[in-house]
Amino acid sequence: MKLHFLKRDVQKLLEHTKNSEEHVAVYGDESTNQPGLLIVGDEGIYLISNGKPGLFRDGAFEQAIPESPAFVVYATECNPLTLPFEEWRRIKEESFGSDDGIDFLETDFIEAALLRPGEYIQLEVTEEGIDALY
């Protein structure tokens, strides 16, 4: 499934993870304990920084406003805030399957995708893997 993420918001996530001193490892895998973004398929599909402390929607950090929701960048095709349940859920299942999932994306991968022309980065997301569409 081809998914689009707004570049200006992805750039904000990338800056956060690169400027963070600590990072969350995916499923305890220490090779992912480095700057990067997480692509998450649960209620929608979104990108989030793995930097600690987390980045929150108003730009504040976790310690300043712990009740503030996390800053995430939803795929335009799978955004539960703007699309009916049946639509975003179908896209999520076509991309990640029926189970929830998290994959680690290295900063080099995201930086290369951001260099492409256009307002959005494009990712091809399937149960088998994730590719950037250049």
DSSP file (Angstrom, degrees, kcal/mol; ACC not computed):
  #  RESIDUE AA STRUCTURE BP1 BP2  ACC     N-H-->O    O-->H-N    N-H-->O    O-->H-N    TCO  KAPPA ALPHA  PHI   PSI    X-CA   Y-CA   Z-CA
    1    1 A M              0   0    0      0, 0.0   124,-2.9     0, 0.0     2,-0.5   0.000 360.0 360.0 360.0 128.1    0.0    0.0    0.0
    2    2 A K  E     -A  124   0A   0    122,-0.2     2,-0.4   120,-0.1   122,-0.2  -0.705 360.0-172.3 -82.0 124.6    1.4    3.4   -1.0
    3    3 A L  E     -A  123   0A   0    120,-3.2   120,-2.6    -2,-0.5     2,-0.4  -0.925  12.0-148.3-122.9 145.5    1.2    5.8    1.9
    4    4 A H  E     -A  122   0A   0     -2,-0.4    72,-2.5   118,-0.2     2,-0.4  -0.936   9.9-172.2-118.0 134.2    1.9    9.6    2.1
    5    5 A F  E     -A  121   0A   0    116,-2.1   116,-2.6    -2,-0.4     2,-0.2  -0.990  35.1-107.5-126.3 132.0    3.3   11.5    5.0
    6    6 A L  E >>  -A  120   0A   0     68,-0.4     4,-2.0    -2,-0.4     3,-0.6  -0.396  26.2-145.0 -63.2 121.0    3.5   15.3    5.1
    7    7 A K  H 3> S+     0   0    0    112,-2.6     4,-2.8     1,-0.2     5,-0.2   0.873  93.1  57.0 -58.3 -44.3    7.2   16.2    4.8
    8    8 A R  H 3> S+     0   0    0    111,-0.4     4,-1.1     1,-0.2    -1,-0.2   0.866 112.2  43.1 -61.2 -34.2    7.2   19.3    7.0
    9    9 A D  H <> S+     0   0    0     -3,-0.6     4,-1.8     2,-0.2    -1,-0.2   0.853 111.7  52.9 -78.2 -35.7    5.9   17.2    9.9
   10   10 A V  H  X S+     0   0    0     -4,-2.0     4,-2.6     1,-0.2    -2,-0.2   0.893 106.0  55.6 -63.4 -38.9    8.2   14.3    9.2
   11   11 A Q  H  X S+     0   0    0     -4,-2.8     4,-2.5     1,-0.2    -1,-0.2   0.888 104.3  53.2 -60.4 -39.5   11.1   16.8    9.3
   12   12 A K  H  X S+     0   0    0     -4,-1.1     4,-1.9    -5,-0.2    -1,-0.2   0.910 110.3  47.2 -62.2 -42.6   10.0   17.9   12.8
   13   13 A L  H  X S+     0   0    0     -4,-1.8     4,-2.4     2,-0.2     5,-0.2   0.920 111.4  51.4 -63.3 -43.6   10.1   14.2   13.9
   14   14 A L  H  X S+     0   0    0     -4,-2.6     4,-2.3     1,-0.2    -2,-0.2   0.911 109.3  49.5 -61.6 -44.0   13.5   13.7   12.3
   15   15 A E  H  X S+     0   0    0     -4,-2.5     4,-1.7     1,-0.2    -1,-0.2   0.900 110.3  52.2 -62.2 -40.5   14.9   16.8   14.1
   16   16 A H  H  X S+     0   0    0     -4,-1.9     4,-0.7    -5,-0.2     3,-0.2   0.953 111.3  44.5 -61.6 -50.1   13.6   15.6   17.4
   17   17 A T  H >< S+     0   0    0     -4,-2.4     3,-0.6     1,-0.2    -1,-0.2   0.887 113.4  50.8 -64.8 -37.8   15.1   12.1   17.2
   18   18 A K  H 3< S+     0   0    0     -4,-2.3    -1,-0.2     1,-0.2    -2,-0.2   0.810 113.4  45.7 -69.6 -28.2   18.4   13.4   16.0
   19   19 A N  H 3< S+     0   0    0     -4,-1.7     2,-0.3    -3,-0.2    -1,-0.2   0.483  92.1 101.7 -92.3  -3.5   18.6   15.9   18.8
   20   20 A S    <<  -     0   0    0     -4,-0.7    30,-0.0    -3,-0.6     3,-0.0  -0.596  60.7-152.6 -83.1 141.8   17.5   13.4   21.5
   21   21 A E  S    S+     0   0    0     31,-0.5     2,-0.3    -2,-0.3    -1,-0.1   0.732  81.4  39.2 -83.5 -23.9   20.2   12.0   23.8
   22   22 A E  E     -C   52   0B   0     30,-1.0    30,-2.6    31,-0.1     2,-0.3  -0.895  68.6-163.0-126.4 157.1   18.2    8.8   24.4
   23   23 A H  E     -C   51   0B   0     -2,-0.3     2,-0.5    28,-0.3    28,-0.2  -0.985  23.0-115.5-141.4 149.1   16.1    6.6   22.2
   24   24 A V        -     0   0    0     26,-2.8     2,-0.3    -2,-0.3    10,-0.3  -0.710  29.1-137.7 -84.2 128.0   13.5    3.9   22.6
   25   25 A A    >   -     0   0    0     -2,-0.5     3,-0.9     8,-0.2     2,-0.5  -0.690  23.0-114.5 -84.6 139.4   14.5    0.5   21.3
   26   26 A V  G >  S-     0   0    0      3,-0.5     3,-2.6    -2,-0.3     6,-0.2  -0.631  90.5 -18.8 -77.8 122.3   11.8   -1.4   19.4
   27   27 A Y  G 3  S-     0   0    0     -2,-0.5    -1,-0.3     1,-0.3     3,-0.1   0.803 123.6 -61.5  50.3  34.1   10.8   -4.6   21.2
   28   28 A G  G <  S+     0   0    0     -3,-0.9     2,-0.9     1,-0.2    -1,-0.3   0.550  93.4 149.2  74.1   7.1   14.1   -4.4   23.2
   29   29 A D    X   -     0   0    0     -3,-2.6     3,-2.1     1,-0.2    -3,-0.5  -0.650  36.0-158.2 -77.5 106.6   16.2   -4.7   20.0
   30   30 A E  G >  S+     0   0    0     -2,-0.9     3,-1.6     1,-0.3    -1,-0.2   0.703  85.5  71.6 -63.1 -20.3   19.3   -2.8   20.9
   31   31 A S  G 3  S+     0   0    0      1,-0.3    -1,-0.3    -5,-0.1    -2,-0.1   0.709  98.1  51.3 -68.2 -16.8   20.2   -2.2   17.3
   32   32 A T  G <  S+     0   0    0     -3,-2.1     2,-1.8    -6,-0.2    -1,-0.3   0.306  77.8 104.7 -99.1   7.8   17.2    0.2   17.1
   33   33 A N    <   +     0   0    0     -3,-1.6    -8,-0.2    -8,-0.1    -1,-0.1  -0.461  67.5  82.7 -86.1  64.7   18.4    2.1   20.2
   34   34 A Q  S    S-     0   0    0     -2,-1.8   -10,-0.1   -10,-0.3    16,-0.1  -0.923  96.9 -57.5-154.6 167.9   19.6    5.0   17.9
   35   35 A P  S    S+     0   0    0      0, 0.0    72,-0.7     0, 0.0     2,-0.3  -0.308  80.3 112.3 -57.3 136.3   18.0    8.0   16.3
   36   36 A G  E     -D  106   0C   0     70,-0.2    14,-1.7   -23,-0.1     2,-0.3  -0.968  59.2 -98.1 177.6 176.5   15.2    7.0   14.0
   37   37 A L  E     -DE 105  49C   0     68,-2.3    68,-3.2    -2,-0.3     2,-0.5  -0.853  25.7-137.8-113.4 153.7   11.5    7.1   13.4
   38   38 A L  E     -DE 104  48C   0     10,-3.0    10,-1.9    -2,-0.3     2,-0.6  -0.928   6.0-151.6-108.4 133.8    8.9    4.4   14.2
   39   39 A I  E     -DE 103  47C   0     64,-2.6    64,-2.2    -2,-0.5     2,-0.4  -0.940  22.4-166.9-102.7 125.7    6.2    3.5   11.7
   40   40 A V  E     -DE 102  46C   0      6,-3.1     6,-2.2    -2,-0.6     2,-0.6  -0.931  17.8-165.2-121.0 132.8    3.2    2.3   13.7
   41   41 A G  E     +DE 101  45C   0     60,-2.8    60,-1.9    -2,-0.4     4,-0.2  -0.919  53.4  94.2-116.0 102.9    0.1    0.5   12.6
   42   42 A D  S    S+     0   0    0      2,-2.2     2,-1.5    -2,-0.6    54,-0.1   0.007  94.2  11.6-144.8 -96.4   -2.6    0.4   15.2
   43   43 A E  S    S-     0   0    0     -2,-0.0     2,-0.2    49,-0.0    46,-0.1  -0.689 140.8 -33.5 -88.0  85.1   -5.3    3.1   15.3
   44   44 A G  S    S-     0   0    0     -2,-1.5    -2,-2.2    35,-0.1     2,-0.4  -0.456  88.3 -76.9  92.2-173.6   -4.2    4.3   11.8
   45   45 A I  E     +E   41   0C   0     33,-1.8    30,-2.7    30,-0.2     2,-0.3  -0.998  60.3 158.3-126.2 128.7   -0.7    4.3   10.5
   46   46 A Y  E     -EF  40  74C   0     -6,-2.2    -6,-3.1    -2,-0.4     2,-0.4  -0.966  37.5-123.3-148.4 161.5    1.7    7.0   11.7
   47   47 A L  E     +EF  39  73C   0     26,-2.2    26,-2.2    -2,-0.3     2,-0.3  -0.842  30.8 176.1-102.5 144.1    5.3    8.0   12.1
   48   48 A I  E     -E   38   0C   0    -10,-1.9   -10,-3.0    -2,-0.4     2,-0.2  -0.990  32.3-107.8-146.0 147.7    6.6    9.0   15.6
   49   49 A S  E     -E   37   0C   0     22,-0.5   -12,-0.2    -2,-0.3     6,-0.2  -0.487  13.7-151.1 -72.1 144.8   10.1    9.9   16.9
   50   50 A N        +     0   0    0    -14,-1.7   -26,-2.8    -2,-0.2    -1,-0.1   0.293  58.2 122.9 -96.2   9.1   11.8    7.3   19.1
   51   51 A G  E     -C   23   0B   0    -28,-0.2   -28,-0.3   -15,-0.2     4,-0.2  -0.401  62.9-104.1 -71.7 146.4   13.7   10.1   20.9
   52   52 A K  E    S+C   22   0B   0    -30,-2.6   -30,-1.0   -35,-0.1   -31,-0.5  -0.968 102.7  39.0-119.3 137.0   13.4   10.4   24.7
   53   53 A P  S    S-     0   0    0      0, 0.0   -31,-0.1     0, 0.0    -2,-0.1   0.605 106.4-115.6 -67.1 160.5   11.8   12.4   26.2
   54   54 A G        -     0   0    0     -2,-0.2     8,-1.2     1,-0.1     2,-0.5  -0.157  17.6-117.4 -66.7 159.0    9.0   12.2   23.7
   55   55 A L  B     -G   61   0D   0     -4,-0.2    16,-2.4    16,-0.2     2,-0.3  -0.842  31.9-153.5 -96.8 131.4    7.8   15.0   21.4
   56   56 A F  B >   -H   70   0E   0      4,-2.1     3,-3.3    -2,-0.5    14,-0.3  -0.721  28.4 -99.2-112.1 161.6    4.2   16.1   22.0
   57   57 A R  T 3  S+     0   0    0     12,-3.1    13,-0.1     1,-0.3    -1,-0.1   0.764 120.7  48.4 -50.2 -39.8    1.7   17.7   19.8
   58   58 A D  T 3  S-     0   0    0     11,-0.3    -1,-0.3     2,-0.1     3,-0.1   0.384 121.1-104.2 -84.1   7.2    2.2   21.3   21.0
   59   59 A G  S <  S+     0   0    0     -3,-3.3    -2,-0.2     1,-0.3     2,-0.1   0.354  82.3 129.1  88.8  -6.2    5.9   20.9   20.6
   60   60 A A        -     0   0    0     -5,-0.1    -4,-2.1     1,-0.1    -1,-0.3  -0.387  58.2-115.5 -78.7 160.8    6.4   20.5   24.4
   61   61 A F  B >>  -G   55   0D   0     -6,-0.2     4,-1.9    -3,-0.1     3,-1.3  -0.600  27.7-101.8 -97.5 161.0    8.4   17.7   25.8
   62   62 A E  T 34 S+     0   0    0     -8,-1.2     6,-0.1     1,-0.3    -1,-0.1   0.825 118.6  52.2 -49.0 -44.5    7.1   14.9   28.1
   63   63 A Q  T 34 S+     0   0    0      1,-0.2    -1,-0.3     2,-0.1    -3,-0.0   0.799 110.3  49.1 -69.2 -26.3    8.4   16.4   31.3
   64   64 A A  T <4 S+     0   0    0     -3,-1.3    -2,-0.2     1,-0.2    -1,-0.2   0.930 131.8   8.1 -78.8 -46.1    6.8   19.7   30.7
   65   65 A I    ><  +     0   0    0     -4,-1.9     3,-1.6     1,-0.1    -1,-0.2  -0.685  65.7 174.6-137.6  80.6    3.3   18.6   29.8
   66   66 A P  T 3  S+     0   0    0      0, 0.0    -1,-0.1     0, 0.0    -3,-0.1   0.750  78.7  58.0 -64.1 -23.9    2.8   14.9   30.4
   67   67 A E  T 3  S+     0   0    0      2,-0.1    -5,-0.1    -5,-0.0    -2,-0.0   0.581  82.0 105.7 -83.0  -7.2   -0.9   14.9   29.6
   68   68 A S  S <  S-     0   0    0     -3,-1.6     3,-0.1    -6,-0.1    -3,-0.1  -0.528  78.2-112.3 -73.9 134.3   -0.3   16.3   26.1
   69   69 A P        -     0   0    0      0, 0.0   -12,-3.1     0, 0.0   -11,-0.3  -0.296  39.0 -93.2 -66.4 151.4   -0.8   13.7   23.3
   70   70 A A  B     -H   56   0E   0    -14,-0.3     2,-0.7   -13,-0.1   -14,-0.3  -0.251  35.4-113.2 -62.6 147.8    2.3   12.6   21.3
   71   71 A F        +     0   0    0    -16,-2.4   -22,-0.5    -3,-0.1     2,-0.3  -0.773  49.0 166.4 -83.1 116.2    3.1   14.4   18.1
   72   72 A V        -     0   0    0     -2,-0.7     2,-0.6   -24,-0.1   -24,-0.2  -0.895  34.9-135.1-128.3 159.1    2.6   11.9   15.3
   73   73 A V  E     -F   47   0C   0    -26,-2.2   -26,-2.2    -2,-0.3     2,-0.2  -0.939  25.5-152.5-117.1 107.0    2.4   12.1   11.5
   74   74 A Y  E     -F   46   0C   0     -2,-0.6   -68,-0.4   -28,-0.2     2,-0.3  -0.474  22.5-109.3 -76.6 146.9   -0.5   10.1   10.1
   75   75 A A    >   -     0   0    0    -30,-2.7     3,-1.7     3,-0.4   -30,-0.2  -0.582  27.8-128.6 -66.0 136.0   -0.5    8.6    6.6
   76   76 A T  T 3  S+     0   0    0    -72,-2.5     3,-0.5     1,-0.3    -1,-0.1   0.820 109.2  51.7 -60.0 -28.7   -3.1   10.6    4.7
   77   77 A E  T 3  S+     0   0    0    -73,-0.3    -1,-0.3     1,-0.2    14,-0.2   0.570 117.4  36.8 -82.8  -9.4   -4.7    7.3    3.6
   78   78 A C  S <  S+     0   0    0     -3,-1.7   -33,-1.8   -33,-0.2    -3,-0.4  -0.336  75.4 136.5-143.3  54.7   -4.9    5.9    7.1
   79   79 A N    >>  -     0   0    0     -3,-0.5     4,-2.0   -35,-0.2     3,-1.3  -0.908  35.2-164.4-110.7 110.1   -5.8    8.8    9.5
   80   80 A P  T 34 S+     0   0    0      0, 0.0    -1,-0.1     0, 0.0   -36,-0.1   0.646  88.7  62.6 -68.8 -12.6   -8.5    8.0   12.1
   81   81 A L  T 34 S+     0   0    0      1,-0.1   -37,-0.0     3,-0.1    -2,-0.0   0.703 119.5  21.4 -81.6 -19.4   -8.9   11.7   12.8
   82   82 A T  T <4 S+     0   0    0     -3,-1.3    -1,-0.1     2,-0.1    -6,-0.0   0.543 115.0  64.2-124.5 -12.1  -10.1   12.5    9.3
   83   83 A L  S  < S-     0   0    0     -4,-2.0    -1,-0.0     1,-0.1    -6,-0.0  -0.840  84.8 -98.0-119.1 152.4  -11.4    9.2    7.8
   84   84 A P    >>  -     0   0    0      0, 0.0     4,-2.2     0, 0.0     3,-0.6  -0.326  38.6-112.5 -63.4 150.8  -14.2    6.9    8.6
   85   85 A F  H 3> S+     0   0    0      1,-0.2     4,-2.7     2,-0.2     5,-0.3   0.898 115.1  53.0 -50.8 -49.9  -13.3    3.8   10.7
   86   86 A E  H 3> S+     0   0    0      1,-0.2     4,-1.5     2,-0.2    -1,-0.2   0.852 110.9  47.8 -59.7 -36.2  -14.0    1.3    7.9
   87   87 A E  H <> S+     0   0    0     -3,-0.6     4,-1.9     2,-0.2    -2,-0.2   0.966 116.2  38.8 -72.0 -54.1  -11.7    3.2    5.5
   88   88 A W  H  X S+     0   0    0     -4,-2.2     4,-2.5     1,-0.2    -2,-0.2   0.875 115.1  54.6 -67.5 -34.1   -8.7    3.7    7.7
   89   89 A R  H  X S+     0   0    0     -4,-2.7     4,-2.4    -5,-0.3    -1,-0.2   0.898 106.8  51.0 -65.2 -39.6   -9.0    0.2    9.2
   90   90 A R  H  X S+     0   0    0     -4,-1.5     4,-2.2    -5,-0.3    -1,-0.2   0.929 112.0  46.9 -61.3 -46.2   -9.0   -1.5    5.8
   91   91 A I  H  X S+     0   0    0     -4,-1.9     4,-1.7     2,-0.2     5,-0.2   0.911 111.1  52.0 -63.2 -43.3   -5.9    0.4    4.8
   92   92 A K  H  X>S+     0   0    0     -4,-2.5     4,-3.4     1,-0.2     5,-0.6   0.925 111.8  45.9 -59.7 -45.2   -4.2   -0.5    8.1
   93   93 A E  H  X5S+     0   0    0     -4,-2.4     4,-1.2     1,-0.2    -1,-0.2   0.847 110.3  53.1 -69.8 -33.7   -4.9   -4.2    7.6
   94   94 A E  H  <5S+     0   0    0     -4,-2.2    33,-0.4    -5,-0.2    -1,-0.2   0.816 120.2  35.1 -67.8 -28.8   -3.8   -4.2    4.0
   95   95 A S  H  <5S+     0   0    0     -4,-1.7    -2,-0.2    -5,-0.2    -3,-0.2   0.905 137.7  13.1 -90.1 -48.4   -0.5   -2.6    5.1
   96   96 A F  H  <5S-     0   0    0     -4,-3.4     3,-0.3     1,-0.3    -3,-0.2   0.500  99.6-122.5-109.3  -8.2    0.2   -4.2    8.5
   97   97 A G     << -     0   0    0     -4,-1.2    -1,-0.3    -5,-0.6    -2,-0.1  -0.394  51.5 -54.5  85.3-173.9   -2.2   -7.1    8.7
   98   98 A S  S    S+     0   0    0     -2,-0.1    -1,-0.2    -5,-0.1     2,-0.2   0.734 117.2  77.9 -77.7 -21.3   -4.8   -7.5   11.4
   99   99 A D  S    S-     0   0    0     -3,-0.3     2,-0.1    -6,-0.1   -58,-0.0  -0.535  89.2-107.8 -84.2 154.6   -2.2   -7.3   14.2
  100  100 A D        -     0   0    0     -2,-0.2     2,-0.3   -60,-0.0   -58,-0.2  -0.446  44.0-173.1 -73.4 155.3   -0.7   -4.0   15.4
  101  101 A G  E     -D   41   0C   0    -60,-1.9   -60,-2.8    -2,-0.1     2,-0.4  -0.993  23.0-159.3-152.6 158.3    2.9   -3.4   14.4
  102  102 A I  E     -D   40   0C   0     -2,-0.3     2,-0.4   -62,-0.2   -62,-0.2  -0.998  11.5-175.6-137.7 133.2    5.9   -1.2   14.8
  103  103 A D  E     -D   39   0C   0    -64,-2.2   -64,-2.6    -2,-0.4     2,-0.4  -0.978  23.1-126.4-128.5 146.1    8.9   -1.0   12.5
  104  104 A F  E     -D   38   0C   0     -2,-0.4     2,-0.5   -66,-0.2   -66,-0.2  -0.748  18.7-162.4 -91.3 133.4   12.1    1.1   12.9
  105  105 A L  E     -D   37   0C   0    -68,-3.2   -68,-2.3    -2,-0.4     5,-0.0  -0.975  18.1-130.7-117.6 121.5   13.2    3.4   10.1
  106  106 A E  E  >  -D   36   0C   0     -2,-0.5     4,-1.7   -70,-0.2     3,-0.3  -0.295  20.5-116.6 -68.3 154.2   16.8    4.7   10.1
  107  107 A T  H  > S+     0   0    0    -72,-0.7     4,-3.1     1,-0.2     5,-0.2   0.867 114.4  57.4 -61.3 -37.5   17.4    8.4    9.8
  108  108 A D  H  > S+     0   0    0      1,-0.2     4,-2.2     2,-0.2    -1,-0.2   0.894 105.4  51.5 -59.8 -39.6   19.3    7.9    6.4
  109  109 A F  H  > S+     0   0    0     -3,-0.3     4,-1.6     2,-0.2    -1,-0.2   0.920 114.2  42.6 -61.8 -46.1   16.2    6.2    5.0
  110  110 A I  H  X S+     0   0    0     -4,-1.7     4,-2.2     2,-0.2    -2,-0.2   0.908 111.9  53.8 -69.8 -42.7   14.0    9.1    6.1
  111  111 A E  H  X S+     0   0    0     -4,-3.1     4,-1.0     1,-0.2    -2,-0.2   0.899 108.6  49.9 -60.3 -40.9   16.5   11.8    5.0
  112  112 A A  H  X S+     0   0    0     -4,-2.2     4,-0.5    -5,-0.2     3,-0.5   0.905 110.4  49.8 -63.8 -41.2   16.6   10.2    1.5
  113  113 A A  H >< S+     0   0    0     -4,-1.6     3,-0.8     1,-0.2    -2,-0.2   0.863 107.1  55.5 -65.4 -35.2   12.8   10.2    1.2
  114  114 A L  H 3< S+     0   0    0     -4,-2.2    -1,-0.2     1,-0.2    -2,-0.2   0.741  97.4  64.7 -70.3 -22.5   12.7   13.9    2.3
  115  115 A L  H 3< S+     0   0    0     -4,-1.0    -1,-0.2    -3,-0.5    -2,-0.2   0.712  81.3  97.9 -73.1 -20.1   15.0   14.9   -0.6
  116  116 A R  S << S-     0   0    0     -3,-0.8    18,-0.0    -4,-0.5    -3,-0.0  -0.354  85.9 -99.3 -69.3 149.1   12.5   13.8   -3.2
  117  117 A P  S    S+     0   0    0      0, 0.0     3,-0.2     0, 0.0     2,-0.1  -0.251  78.6  57.4 -65.4 156.6   10.4   16.6   -4.7
  118  118 A G  S    S-     0   0    0      1,-0.1  -111,-0.0    -3,-0.1     0, 0.0  -0.344  89.0 -82.9 111.7 170.2    6.9   17.1   -3.5
  119  119 A E  S    S+     0   0    0     -2,-0.1  -112,-2.6  -112,-0.1  -111,-0.4   0.616 104.9  49.6 -85.4 -16.2    5.0   17.9   -0.3
  120  120 A Y  E    S-A    6   0A   0   -114,-0.2     2,-0.4    -3,-0.2  -114,-0.2  -0.910  71.4-131.8-126.6 148.7    4.8   14.3    0.9
  121  121 A I  E     -A    5   0A   0   -116,-2.6  -116,-2.1    -2,-0.3     2,-0.5  -0.778  29.3-142.9 -88.3 149.0    7.2   11.4    1.4
  122  122 A Q  E     -A    4   0A   0     11,-0.4    11,-2.7    -2,-0.4     2,-0.4  -0.959  18.5-176.7-118.4 127.0    5.8    8.2   -0.1
  123  123 A L  E     -AB   3 132A   0   -120,-2.6  -120,-3.2    -2,-0.5     2,-0.7  -0.965  21.8-142.2-121.9 138.6    6.3    4.8    1.5
  124  124 A E  E     -AB   2 131A   0      7,-3.5     7,-2.2    -2,-0.4     2,-0.5  -0.898  28.2-172.0 -96.5 113.9    5.2    1.4    0.2
  125  125 A V  E     + B   0 130A   0   -124,-2.9     2,-0.3    -2,-0.7     5,-0.2  -0.936  15.2 152.1-117.4 122.6    4.1   -0.5    3.3
  126  126 A T  E >   - B   0 129A   0      3,-2.6     3,-0.6    -2,-0.5   -31,-0.2  -0.866  59.9 -98.7-135.1 171.0    3.2   -4.2    3.2
  127  127 A E  T 3  S+     0   0    0    -33,-0.4     3,-0.1    -2,-0.3   -32,-0.1   0.775 123.6  54.8 -60.9 -24.3    3.2   -7.0    5.8
  128  128 A E  T 3  S-     0   0    0      1,-0.2     2,-0.3   -33,-0.1    -1,-0.2   0.742 121.9 -58.8 -83.2 -24.7    6.6   -8.0    4.2
  129  129 A G  E <   -B  126   0A   0     -3,-0.6    -3,-2.6     2,-0.0     2,-0.4  -0.993  47.2 -86.0 167.6-175.0    8.4   -4.7    4.6
  130  130 A I  E     +B  125   0A   0     -2,-0.3     2,-0.4    -5,-0.2    -5,-0.2  -0.992  31.8 178.1-131.3 130.4    8.7   -1.0    3.9
  131  131 A D  E     -B  124   0A   0     -7,-2.2    -7,-3.5    -2,-0.4     2,-0.4  -0.972  27.3-125.5-129.1 145.9   10.2    0.8    0.9
  132  132 A A  E     -B  123   0A   0     -2,-0.4     2,-0.8    -9,-0.2    -9,-0.2  -0.743  23.1-135.1 -85.5 138.8   10.6    4.5    0.1
  133  133 A L              0   0    0    -11,-2.7   -11,-0.4    -2,-0.4    -1,-0.0  -0.858 360.0 360.0 -97.4 111.5    9.2    5.4   -3.3
  134  134 A Y              0   0    0     -2,-0.8    -1,-0.1   -13,-0.1   -11,-0.0   0.400 360.0 360.0-100.9 360.0   11.6    7.6   -5.0
